[in-house]
Amino acid sequence: MDFAGTTPYEDYVRADVLTHLQRPLSDDPGEMVFLVTTQVMELWFTVIVHEWTTAATALRRDDLPTALAALERSRRELAALNASWEPLAHLTPARFNAYRSALGEGSGFQSAMYRRMEFLLGDKSASMLVPHRGTPRVHAELEKALHEPSLWDEALAFLSRERVRAGREPLPTEVLERDRTRPYEAHPAVEAAWTEVYTAEAEERATGPGPLLRLGEELTEVAEMVWRWRNDHLSATRRAMGAKQGTGGSAGVAWLEKRARRTVFPELWTARSHV
């Protein structure tokens, strides 16, 4: 077949663009896999942000099936994202040092799309916008995400509405109307509400899991995959560079250790201790 130009596949996938985005800055052959793997991770970040935004919007409309479908897709995408560490997971310090200088001041810490992922998880910080002041479009997107409800905020709002529909008290105002630009902090009323959901699981076995249990479990799956991502990142970094300062002036392993300890959707985990 002669398409007299680019193929329909090329027009759709833009493969020629994607496969010519690599510009290694050193002569070391190992830099290519580092560069491509990092680019692949950025693409997965983009897809996952799309899924979590879709899920948050659907929850706002009380459209649970659409939200659950997006969360399930994101869980599989997170698995693929985590698998992206495999080409880099066994780097020795010497191999990494062979092209580390090519990164200059560059660091994954500066990824705007990853920052949007973190914001959607409820882990927000206005200071994280500072590195992007020189890129107006990116800065504006991050600033918008900073002020918008996170996926967790929308899940809790949905939980609260479901409680009202069931004749129970809504979640407290300080949860539902909190400052969206601040990091989410666990609240005892939220823990109690999720405890009720999981305590009722035995009663729901005959008819199947209810909407809140399905949502809670899908979010738990996402949280676990995020925890694995953070720990895989920590492990790969520790193996490649030990406790040295990270590129771009970050704290390297020390910063990653702190991130790995932070629980995503905390009350979904602590509620299980009370069931």
Wavefront OBJ file of the C-alpha trace (Angstrom):
o trace
v 0.000 0.000 0.000
v 1.292 3.431 -0.923
v -0.216 6.272 1.119
v 1.678 8.933 -0.847
v 2.961 10.493 2.353
v 2.910 9.555 6.026
v 1.009 6.432 7.017
v -2.235 6.583 9.015
v -0.323 4.905 11.866
v 2.274 7.673 11.850
v -0.413 10.361 11.716
v -2.111 8.894 14.773
v 0.845 7.807 16.923
v 3.371 10.450 15.813
v 6.012 7.731 16.027
v 8.528 9.744 14.008
v 8.270 12.558 16.559
v 8.543 10.218 19.533
v 11.556 8.317 18.222
v 13.487 11.490 17.445
v 13.046 13.187 20.827
v 16.168 11.553 22.264
v 19.236 13.809 22.479
v 21.891 12.108 24.633
v 24.434 14.583 26.004
v 27.278 12.161 26.688
v 29.152 9.507 24.757
v 28.172 6.758 27.172
v 25.839 4.190 25.536
v 23.971 3.711 28.813
v 22.561 7.236 28.712
v 20.103 6.309 25.945
v 18.170 3.854 28.100
v 18.116 6.341 30.991
v 16.754 9.061 28.710
v 14.129 6.881 27.010
v 12.996 5.344 30.311
v 12.539 8.801 31.800
v 10.535 9.927 28.773
v 8.345 6.826 29.015
v 7.710 7.631 32.671
v 6.585 11.137 31.720
v 4.105 9.650 29.245
v 2.700 7.353 31.923
v 2.429 10.325 34.314
v 0.350 12.084 31.643
v -2.011 9.132 31.210
v -2.443 8.645 34.960
v -3.192 12.348 35.514
v -5.852 12.015 32.807
v -7.378 8.967 34.544
v -7.419 10.494 38.014
v -8.876 13.742 36.686
v -11.569 11.706 34.922
v -12.285 9.809 38.144
v -12.449 13.001 40.234
v -14.828 14.670 37.767
v -17.027 11.565 37.665
v -17.222 11.374 41.464
v -18.267 15.019 41.543
v -21.215 14.015 39.326
v -21.952 10.902 41.423
v -21.019 8.816 38.383
v -19.364 5.942 40.218
v -19.070 3.490 37.270
v -17.037 5.991 35.234
v -14.857 6.794 38.255
v -14.210 3.125 39.030
v -13.353 2.359 35.405
v -10.815 5.218 35.325
v -9.277 4.114 38.632
v -8.998 0.522 37.448
v -7.261 1.639 34.245
v -4.901 3.813 36.281
v -4.011 0.858 38.487
v -2.870 -1.098 35.432
v -1.041 1.957 34.124
v 0.705 2.354 37.468
v 1.862 -1.247 37.155
v 3.369 -0.410 33.763
v 4.902 2.768 35.178
v 6.484 0.838 38.034
v 7.865 -1.717 35.583
v 9.699 1.168 33.888
v 12.216 1.071 36.731
v 13.523 -2.328 35.619
v 16.062 -0.997 33.064
v 17.477 1.358 35.730
v 17.017 -0.708 38.869
v 20.445 -2.375 38.727
v 22.665 0.589 37.891
v 25.964 0.641 39.764
v 27.406 4.008 40.839
v 30.102 3.779 38.139
v 27.562 3.166 35.378
v 25.364 6.028 36.532
v 28.317 8.373 36.986
v 29.337 7.716 33.371
v 26.543 10.025 32.207
v 25.213 11.658 35.379
v 26.959 14.941 34.580
v 24.821 15.155 31.418
v 21.791 15.754 33.626
v 23.311 18.998 34.900
v 20.726 20.613 37.163
v 17.994 18.313 35.856
v 16.091 16.135 38.324
v 12.889 14.119 38.380
v 12.016 16.336 41.335
v 11.300 19.017 38.702
v 8.713 16.980 36.743
v 5.564 19.091 36.407
v 3.400 16.138 35.388
v 4.538 14.090 38.377
v 3.744 17.101 40.563
v 0.209 17.091 39.156
v -0.046 13.426 40.122
v 0.975 14.276 43.674
v -1.534 17.136 43.812
v -4.314 14.776 42.694
v -3.362 12.444 45.542
v -3.840 15.338 47.990
v -0.154 16.008 48.587
v -0.072 19.704 47.766
v 2.470 22.449 48.294
v 2.560 25.931 46.774
v 6.365 25.890 46.985
v 6.432 23.140 44.358
v 5.299 25.698 41.765
v 8.479 27.745 42.191
v 10.723 25.690 39.840
v 8.204 26.288 37.027
v 7.928 30.079 37.199
v 9.925 30.361 33.975
v 7.365 28.312 32.028
v 4.063 30.236 32.144
v 1.825 27.505 30.674
v 3.160 24.789 32.977
v 3.052 27.109 35.987
v -0.562 28.047 35.234
v -1.587 24.377 34.940
v 0.063 23.543 38.243
v -1.446 26.558 39.969
v -4.893 25.505 38.756
v -4.297 21.966 40.023
v -3.129 23.353 43.373
v -6.466 25.069 43.963
v -8.705 22.313 42.634
v -10.068 19.494 44.820
v -7.852 16.424 44.729
v -9.068 12.953 43.807
v -9.200 12.207 47.544
v -11.224 15.369 48.202
v -13.779 14.265 45.613
v -13.842 10.731 47.035
v -14.567 12.104 50.515
v -17.275 14.406 49.175
v -18.868 11.389 47.476
v -18.548 9.400 50.722
v -20.254 12.219 52.605
v -23.148 12.438 50.122
v -23.625 8.663 50.284
v -23.790 8.886 54.058
v -26.501 11.548 53.853
v -28.457 9.452 51.366
v -28.260 6.566 53.844
v -29.582 8.754 56.673
v -26.231 9.248 58.429
v -24.303 12.369 59.334
v -22.178 13.975 56.608
v -18.461 14.372 57.089
v -17.434 17.462 59.079
v -17.216 20.852 57.418
v -13.497 21.091 58.152
v -13.001 18.051 55.932
v -15.335 19.029 53.106
v -14.377 22.715 53.013
v -10.695 22.521 53.878
v -8.029 24.681 52.230
v -7.407 22.759 48.980
v -3.939 24.260 48.578
v -2.687 22.547 51.736
v -1.556 18.916 52.068
v -4.349 16.616 53.182
v -4.144 15.581 56.833
v -5.932 12.540 58.235
v -9.134 13.199 60.184
v -10.740 10.887 62.799
v -14.229 11.375 61.345
v -13.018 10.175 57.949
v -11.395 7.140 59.565
v -14.654 6.385 61.391
v -16.664 6.691 58.167
v -14.411 4.252 56.283
v -14.483 1.925 59.297
v -18.272 1.801 58.955
v -17.922 0.978 55.257
v -15.574 -1.931 55.891
v -17.462 -3.161 58.951
v -20.594 -3.446 56.805
v -18.775 -5.662 54.280
v -19.960 -8.900 55.914
v -23.569 -7.773 55.636
v -23.116 -6.977 51.943
v -21.759 -10.373 50.932
v -25.180 -11.653 49.862
v -25.810 -8.760 47.482
v -22.235 -7.917 46.564
v -20.052 -5.001 47.695
v -21.732 -1.628 47.968
v -20.581 1.495 46.112
v -18.421 2.838 48.943
v -16.627 -0.453 49.474
v -15.904 -0.717 45.743
v -14.572 2.834 45.732
v -12.504 2.270 48.861
v -10.894 -0.867 47.471
v -10.083 0.714 44.113
v -8.490 3.690 45.841
v -6.561 1.333 48.122
v -5.187 -0.461 45.066
v -4.062 2.882 43.638
v -2.470 3.903 46.936
v -0.554 0.634 47.125
v 0.771 1.041 43.580
v 1.901 4.593 44.390
v 3.698 3.265 47.487
v 5.454 0.688 45.306
v 6.460 3.393 42.826
v 8.012 5.496 45.571
v 9.878 2.553 47.044
v 11.130 1.366 43.645
v 12.384 4.903 43.005
v 14.092 4.936 46.382
v 15.690 1.526 45.796
v 16.994 2.400 42.324
v 18.406 5.710 43.528
v 20.045 4.210 46.603
v 21.667 1.525 44.454
v 22.948 3.990 41.829
v 24.209 6.791 44.047
v 23.964 5.885 47.710
v 23.307 8.840 50.008
v 24.894 11.479 47.773
v 23.045 14.694 47.009
v 20.610 14.282 44.132
v 20.797 16.049 40.797
v 19.254 19.503 40.719
v 20.260 20.070 44.346
v 17.641 17.719 45.794
v 18.361 15.718 48.945
v 18.392 12.490 46.938
v 17.770 9.362 48.989
v 16.849 11.330 52.144
v 14.030 13.109 50.291
v 12.824 9.872 48.689
v 12.784 8.113 52.059
v 10.557 10.854 53.422
v 8.206 10.518 50.439
v 8.057 6.729 50.784
v 6.911 7.048 54.394
v 3.972 9.301 53.518
v 0.742 7.296 53.241
v -1.635 7.923 50.353
v -5.341 8.052 51.357
v -4.368 7.457 55.024
v -7.755 6.654 56.559
v -8.334 3.794 54.135
v -5.412 2.083 55.844
v -5.975 3.043 59.479
v -9.680 2.146 59.317
v -8.749 -1.502 58.822
v -7.382 -1.651 62.359
v -10.902 -1.081 63.703
v -12.794 -3.686 61.693
l 1 2 3 4 5 6 7 8 9 10 11 12 13 14 15 16 17 18 19 20 21 22 23 24 25 26 27 28 29 30 31 32 33 34 35 36 37 38 39 40 41 42 43 44 45 46 47 48 49 50 51 52 53 54 55 56 57 58 59 60 61 62 63 64 65 66 67 68 69 70 71 72 73 74 75 76 77 78 79 80 81 82 83 84 85 86 87 88 89 90 91 92 93 94 95 96 97 98 99 100 101 102 103 104 105 106 107 108 109 110 111 112 113 114 115 116 117 118 119 120 121 122 123 124 125 126 127 128 129 130 131 132 133 134 135 136 137 138 139 140 141 142 143 144 145 146 147 148 149 150 151 152 153 154 155 156 157 158 159 160 161 162 163 164 165 166 167 168 169 170 171 172 173 174 175 176 177 178 179 180 181 182 183 184 185 186 187 188 189 190 191 192 193 194 195 196 197 198 199 200 201 202 203 204 205 206 207 208 209 210 211 212 213 214 215 216 217 218 219 220 221 222 223 224 225 226 227 228 229 230 231 232 233 234 235 236 237 238 239 240 241 242 243 244 245 246 247 248 249 250 251 252 253 254 255 256 257 258 259 260 261 262 263 264 265 266 267 268 269 270 271 272 273 274 275
